[in-house]
């Protein structure tokens, strides 16, 4: 923070400082919720575990141990069992 900014903030009354902080929090919260809408969870476009594993295996980037572990996780996942629900932030 620059010296002039420190002087400006230091010259604020307690109420003015409180209002400034409230405004900053509102701006950040609005930004957070806008970003969270963009990042909203969506069900995977491909829900067949075998298809996902086959496509990943075909890339040659993943070892068998990883793919086996992924399969187990997908079998436990509500997304792949058709029980996916969107998360709503309040």
N, C-alpha and C positions, 0 to 999 in steps of 0.2 A: 504494500500500500504506500502511496506517495505521501510526503509530508503534508502537502496541501489537503489531501483527502483526510488525513488524520486530524488536521486542524478543523476542517469542515465538520467532521463527525463529532469531534470534541466540543464544538460550539453548539451542538444541538441540545435541546432540553430533553429531559427523560421521556416526556410524551412524544416529542418529535422522533427521538431515537426508536421508541417502541413502534410508532407508525411506520418508520422506514423498515424495520425488521419484519413487521407484519406484511408489508407490501412485497418485500423480497421473498418471503415464504410463500405468499399467494402466487407469485410469478413462477417459482420453482415447482409448486404443487401442480399448477396448470400444465407446465411443461412435462412433468412426470406423467400425468394422466393422458396427455396427448401421445407421448411415447408408448405408454402401456397399451393404448388402443392399437398402435402399429404392431406391437409385439404379442398381441392376443394369441393365445394358444389355439391352434386349429388341428383338427384330426389329420393324420397323415393321409396323403392322397392315395397311397397304396396300402391296403390293409392286409394283404396276404403275406404272411411271414415268409413263406417259401420264396415268393417273388423278390422280396427285399433282400433276403440272404443271398439268393442266386445272383442278383445284380451287383451286390457288394463283392461277392466272391469273384465275379467276372473281372473286376477292376484289378485284381492281384495285389491290392494295397493292404488287405487285412488277413491276419493269420487265422488258422482254424480255431484256436483257443478263443480269440476275440469273438469270432462269428458264433461259436457255440454259446458263449456268455451272452451275447446280444440276443440270440434266439430265446434263451431262458427268460431274459428280461422282457422281451416282446410278448412271450406267452403269458406273463404275469400282468402285462399292461392292459389297462381298461381300453386304451385306444385301439388295440388290436383284437379285443374281445367284443368290440361294438358297444362299449359302455362309456364312451367319451362324453364328457360334459364340459361346456365352455366355462371358464373361470370368469367371474364378474368381480371387478374391483369396486369397492364402495368408498 
